[in-house]
């Protein structure tokens, strides 16, 4: 394998290895700099870098003349930044069709390319993984004493952990889960995230869309997304927020267009709504929660220093919630599950809902401080009672396997007398 020196193992490694046994090719996509190439090299025996500038981007130029050039090498063969030559996708798909052999190719991409020139979706031949930045367990900032998968067994032992202060939690959000910034101080990490956003605004958006967008309006949208991180804000609400705080004149259709480009760059991700299969007149709202690819980008977009966040814990509470849901999404994916949120028309809400492939699900409330654990537990119990009542009309719906409050501060994970589990984020793992 071509595993880089100092490579830190990722939870996605197991998913990549598993899919290579089942498919002819695996595509790993996600925000640039999240570690896609290194995780792929950890599985690969050869590689072609299509974004390599050597000899005037000779690899890319040759692949444009003949896409099969990019496929040459021992299996699994990695084609890095395949979207630089979209025709490579069809070349891989065709090569996979010619033999039943599995695990032949790995592809990485930091943006979703235009489908122009791509003839086939790759369904059944090419598996796709959406990769994120690192969780706190992967960076070594969570002790991992409490297993996410183990929560579905319905109980956790009382476990003491080293408590994190609010200042330390802020530092983790400022730094984020970028593999290359581990070990940097807060100021260096903050500068890195800020420059990342500037690169997206000034270069990547044009590269993906082919259109010169109004930089001031694009920047205003990113600021508005940061102010509304970890919420179900609509495009129309974003528009109103931009007009109020940024003093820009922008059309709602333009907001949707910009959001689509940011999604193509994997700069943002949506946490979809959970829809229990209940025979009820209760209307479940379908709007997703919006997040940046990494909480550090929300901090950078706000222009917030650690000191500013410490003085404004309400704002930091939303950033912390985004950090928690970022990690829960990674842990859910490691169990082949999905992460949702729940909100109905009557205002009943659950911060996060994790569901496994077998249908079992669990509910999370997220609280920054231990002083709000009781509030979170009571909300979980109240909504669980609502589910219990409505499940009497639909016996096919499973009850929650667990109710848990994820907190920032605190030095112990435990199960309360009422069955609600309390877990500090820095004790959690997959």
RAWO-V663459 format. One record per pair of residues at least 24 apart in sequence whose C-alpha atoms are under 7 Angstrom apart, sorted by the first residue. I is the first residue (numbers start at 1). J is the second residue. D is the distance in whole Angstrom. If there is no record, write none. Layout:
# RAWO-V663459
<<I | J | D> <I | J | D>>
This chain:
# RAWO-V663459
<<1 | 41 | 7> <1 | 42 | 6> <1 | 43 | 6> <1 | 44 | 5> <1 | 45 | 5> <2 | 41 | 5> <2 | 42 | 6> <2 | 44 | 6> <2 | 45 | 6> <3 | 41 | 5> <3 | 42 | 4> <4 | 38 | 7> <10 | 138 | 6> <11 | 334 | 6> <12 | 334 | 7> <13 | 39 | 7> <19 | 127 | 7> <20 | 102 | 6> <20 | 103 | 4> <21 | 102 | 6> <21 | 103 | 6> <22 | 102 | 6> <23 | 102 | 5> <23 | 103 | 6> <23 | 125 | 6> <23 | 126 | 6> <23 | 127 | 6> <24 | 96 | 5> <24 | 101 | 6> <24 | 102 | 4> <24 | 103 | 5> <24 | 104 | 5> <24 | 105 | 7> <24 | 125 | 6> <24 | 126 | 6> <25 | 103 | 6> <25 | 104 | 6> <25 | 105 | 5> <25 | 106 | 6> <25 | 125 | 6> <25 | 126 | 5> <25 | 127 | 6> <26 | 105 | 6> <26 | 106 | 5> <26 | 107 | 6> <26 | 126 | 5> <26 | 127 | 5> <26 | 128 | 6> <27 | 106 | 6> <27 | 107 | 4> <27 | 108 | 6> <27 | 126 | 7> <27 | 127 | 6> <27 | 128 | 5> <27 | 129 | 6> <28 | 107 | 6> <28 | 108 | 5> <28 | 109 | 7> <28 | 128 | 6> <28 | 129 | 5> <28 | 130 | 6> <28 | 131 | 7> <29 | 108 | 6> <29 | 109 | 5> <29 | 110 | 6> <29 | 129 | 6> <29 | 130 | 5> <29 | 131 | 6> <30 | 109 | 7> <30 | 110 | 5> <30 | 130 | 6> <30 | 131 | 5> <30 | 132 | 6> <30 | 266 | 5> <31 | 110 | 5> <31 | 265 | 6> <31 | 266 | 5> <31 | 267 | 6> <31 | 293 | 7> <32 | 110 | 5> <33 | 178 | 7> <34 | 132 | 6> <34 | 133 | 5> <34 | 178 | 6> <34 | 179 | 7> <35 | 179 | 6> <36 | 108 | 6> <37 | 80 | 7> <37 | 108 | 7> <40 | 78 | 7> <40 | 106 | 7> <44 | 75 | 7> <44 | 76 | 5> <44 | 77 | 6> <44 | 78 | 6> <45 | 74 | 6> <45 | 75 | 6> <45 | 76 | 6> <45 | 77 | 6> <46 | 73 | 5> <46 | 74 | 5> <46 | 75 | 7> <46 | 76 | 7> <46 | 77 | 5> <46 | 78 | 6> <47 | 73 | 7> <47 | 77 | 6> <47 | 78 | 4> <47 | 79 | 6> <48 | 78 | 6> <48 | 79 | 5> <48 | 80 | 6> <49 | 79 | 6> <49 | 80 | 5> <49 | 81 | 7> <50 | 80 | 6> <50 | 81 | 6> <50 | 82 | 7> <50 | 84 | 6> <51 | 81 | 6> <51 | 84 | 7> <60 | 85 | 7> <67 | 91 | 6> <75 | 103 | 7> <75 | 104 | 5> <75 | 105 | 6> <76 | 103 | 6> <76 | 104 | 5> <76 | 105 | 5> <76 | 106 | 6> <77 | 104 | 6> <77 | 105 | 5> <77 | 106 | 6> <78 | 105 | 6> <78 | 106 | 4> <78 | 107 | 6> <79 | 106 | 6> <79 | 107 | 5> <79 | 108 | 7> <80 | 107 | 6> <80 | 108 | 5> <80 | 109 | 7> <81 | 108 | 5> <81 | 109 | 5> <81 | 110 | 7> <82 | 107 | 6> <82 | 108 | 6> <82 | 109 | 6> <83 | 109 | 6> <83 | 113 | 6> <86 | 113 | 7> <86 | 117 | 7> <86 | 118 | 6> <87 | 117 | 6> <87 | 118 | 6> <89 | 118 | 7> <90 | 118 | 6> <90 | 119 | 7> <90 | 120 | 6> <93 | 122 | 6> <93 | 125 | 6> <96 | 125 | 7> <110 | 265 | 6> <111 | 264 | 5> <111 | 265 | 4> <111 | 266 | 7> <112 | 264 | 5> <112 | 265 | 7> <113 | 208 | 7> <132 | 293 | 7> <133 | 177 | 5> <133 | 178 | 6> <133 | 294 | 7> <134 | 177 | 4> <134 | 178 | 6> <134 | 179 | 7> <135 | 177 | 6> <135 | 327 | 5> <135 | 330 | 7> <136 | 426 | 7> <137 | 429 | 6> <141 | 426 | 6> <142 | 426 | 4> <142 | 427 | 5> <142 | 428 | 6> <143 | 426 | 6> <143 | 427 | 5> <144 | 427 | 5> <144 | 428 | 5> <144 | 429 | 5> <145 | 427 | 5> <145 | 428 | 6> <146 | 427 | 6> <146 | 428 | 5> <146 | 429 | 6> <147 | 428 | 6> <147 | 429 | 5> <147 | 430 | 6> <148 | 331 | 7> <148 | 428 | 7> <148 | 429 | 6> <148 | 430 | 5> <149 | 335 | 7> <149 | 430 | 6> <151 | 402 | 7> <152 | 401 | 5> <152 | 402 | 6> <154 | 401 | 6> <154 | 402 | 5> <155 | 415 | 7> <156 | 414 | 6> <156 | 415 | 6> <157 | 414 | 6> <158 | 412 | 7> <158 | 413 | 6> <158 | 414 | 4> <158 | 415 | 7> <159 | 412 | 5> <159 | 413 | 5> <159 | 414 | 6> <160 | 411 | 6> <160 | 412 | 4> <160 | 413 | 6> <161 | 411 | 5> <161 | 412 | 6> <161 | 427 | 7> <162 | 411 | 6> <163 | 409 | 6> <163 | 410 | 5> <163 | 411 | 4> <164 | 409 | 6> <165 | 409 | 6> <166 | 409 | 7> <170 | 306 | 6> <171 | 306 | 7> <173 | 295 | 6> <173 | 296 | 5> <173 | 323 | 7> <174 | 296 | 5> <174 | 299 | 6> <175 | 296 | 6> <176 | 294 | 6> <176 | 295 | 6> <176 | 296 | 5> <177 | 294 | 7> <190 | 300 | 6> <193 | 296 | 6> <193 | 297 | 6> <193 | 300 | 6> <194 | 300 | 5> <205 | 261 | 7> <209 | 261 | 7> <217 | 248 | 7> <218 | 258 | 7> <220 | 246 | 6> <222 | 301 | 6> <223 | 301 | 5> <223 | 302 | 6> <226 | 298 | 5> <226 | 301 | 6> <226 | 302 | 6> <227 | 302 | 7> <229 | 290 | 6> <229 | 291 | 5> <229 | 318 | 6> <229 | 319 | 7> <229 | 322 | 7> <230 | 289 | 6> <230 | 290 | 5> <230 | 291 | 6> <230 | 318 | 6> <230 | 321 | 7> <230 | 322 | 5> <231 | 289 | 5> <231 | 290 | 6> <232 | 287 | 6> <232 | 288 | 6> <232 | 289 | 4> <232 | 290 | 6> <266 | 293 | 7> <267 | 292 | 6> <267 | 293 | 5> <268 | 292 | 4> <268 | 293 | 5> <269 | 293 | 6> <271 | 339 | 7> <271 | 340 | 5> <271 | 341 | 7> <272 | 340 | 5> <272 | 341 | 6> <273 | 340 | 5> <273 | 341 | 5> <273 | 342 | 6> <274 | 340 | 5> <274 | 341 | 6> <274 | 342 | 5> <274 | 353 | 7> <277 | 397 | 6> <278 | 390 | 7> <278 | 391 | 7> <278 | 394 | 6> <278 | 397 | 7> <279 | 393 | 6> <279 | 394 | 6> <280 | 390 | 7> <283 | 344 | 6> <283 | 345 | 6> <284 | 343 | 6> <284 | 344 | 4> <284 | 345 | 6> <285 | 343 | 6> <285 | 344 | 5> <285 | 345 | 6> <291 | 322 | 6> <295 | 319 | 6> <295 | 322 | 6> <295 | 323 | 6> <317 | 368 | 6> <321 | 366 | 6> <324 | 425 | 7> <331 | 429 | 7> <331 | 430 | 4> <334 | 430 | 6> <348 | 383 | 7> <360 | 398 | 7> <360 | 400 | 7> <360 | 401 | 6> <361 | 400 | 5> <361 | 401 | 6> <362 | 400 | 5> <362 | 401 | 5> <362 | 402 | 5> <362 | 403 | 6> <363 | 400 | 7> <363 | 402 | 6> <363 | 403 | 5> <363 | 404 | 6> <364 | 403 | 6> <364 | 404 | 5> <364 | 405 | 6> <364 | 406 | 7> <365 | 404 | 6> <365 | 405 | 5> <365 | 406 | 6> <366 | 405 | 6> <366 | 406 | 5> <366 | 407 | 6> <367 | 406 | 6> <367 | 407 | 5> <367 | 408 | 7> <368 | 407 | 5> <368 | 408 | 5> <368 | 409 | 7> <369 | 407 | 6> <369 | 408 | 6> <369 | 409 | 5> <370 | 407 | 6> <370 | 409 | 6> <370 | 410 | 6> <373 | 405 | 7> <376 | 405 | 6> <377 | 405 | 6> <377 | 420 | 6>>
